[in-house]
Structures are given as structure tokens and as C-alpha cells.
Amino acid sequence: MKKDVNREMDDDLRPEYDFSQMAGGVRGKYIERYQAGTNLVLLDPDVAQAFPSEDAVNEALRLLMKIAQRQPANNSVGADE
């Protein structure tokens, strides 16, 4: 048995949301930014308070990366016990 498939779209959009009447919209306005792969991160308030700017955050993360690269890999869990 096949179910009857309703091919018509149910229009649940309210009449006051008629986007065809809206002026000023530009299709693809932010496509270049999207394709560039913008990476946004939301910081918790206590962390954001410690860093006054995005440059300060980047500098701290780069320093952390350098420190992590200098540390020898500790692959043996519990070897010193």
C-alpha cells in the first residue's frame, strides 16, 4: 500500500510575514564572509574580563600553544607511580 503524498506545501506563514513585500534585502550579502570560514567563539564572562581585546586572546592562546609544544608527550599513564 502506498500512502498518498501531499505535494502541496502547507503555508503556515502569517500574512504579516510576507517577505516579498520587504524592501532592501540583498540575496547573498554575507556569502563571502560565510565562505571565508569565520570562527566565532563566545567567551564566558569571567574569561572575557581577563582579556580586553581579541588581540589579547590570540596572544594568550599562541603562548599556550608554544608552551604545549615544548612539553614532552606523556603517553605512559601511571608510569611514575
C-alpha positions in Angstrom: 0.0 0.0 0.0 1.3 3.4 -0.9 0.4 6.5 1.2 -1.0 9.5 -0.6 1.7 12.1 -0.5 0.6 15.7 -0.3 2.9 17.5 -2.7 1.4 20.9 -1.9 3.3 22.9 0.8 1.3 23.8 3.8 1.7 27.6 4.2 1.8 28.3 7.9 3.4 31.7 7.4 1.3 34.5 8.8 0.2 37.1 6.3 2.1 39.9 8.1 5.3 38.0 7.3 5.1 38.4 3.5 8.8 38.6 2.6 8.1 39.5 -1.0 6.9 42.9 0.2 10.1 43.6 2.2 12.5 46.1 0.6 16.2 46.3 1.0 17.0 42.7 1.2 20.1 41.5 -0.7 20.5 37.9 -1.6 23.9 36.5 -0.8 25.0 39.6 1.1 27.2 37.7 3.6 28.2 34.8 1.4 31.9 35.8 1.2 32.2 36.0 5.0 30.5 32.7 5.3 32.8 31.0 2.7 35.8 32.5 4.4 35.1 30.3 7.4 34.7 32.8 10.2 35.2 31.2 13.5 33.5 32.9 16.4 33.8 31.8 20.0 31.7 33.1 22.9 33.8 33.6 26.0 32.4 33.1 29.5 32.1 36.5 31.3 34.9 35.7 33.7 37.3 34.8 30.9 36.3 37.8 28.7 37.0 40.1 31.7 40.6 38.9 31.7 41.1 39.8 28.0 40.4 43.4 26.9 40.6 42.6 23.2 40.7 39.9 20.6 44.5 40.5 20.2 45.0 39.7 23.9 43.1 36.4 23.5 45.1 35.5 20.4 48.4 36.3 22.2 47.5 34.2 25.2 46.4 31.3 23.0 49.6 31.5 21.0 51.7 31.5 24.2 49.8 28.4 25.4 50.4 26.7 22.1 54.2 27.3 22.4 54.2 26.0 26.0 52.3 22.9 24.9 54.7 22.2 22.1 57.7 22.4 24.4 56.3 19.8 26.8 57.3 16.2 26.2 54.4 13.9 25.4 53.3 12.0 28.4 51.9 8.8 26.9 52.6 6.5 29.8 49.8 6.9 32.3 50.8 6.0 35.8 54.4 5.0 34.8 55.9 7.1 37.7 53.7 5.5 40.4 
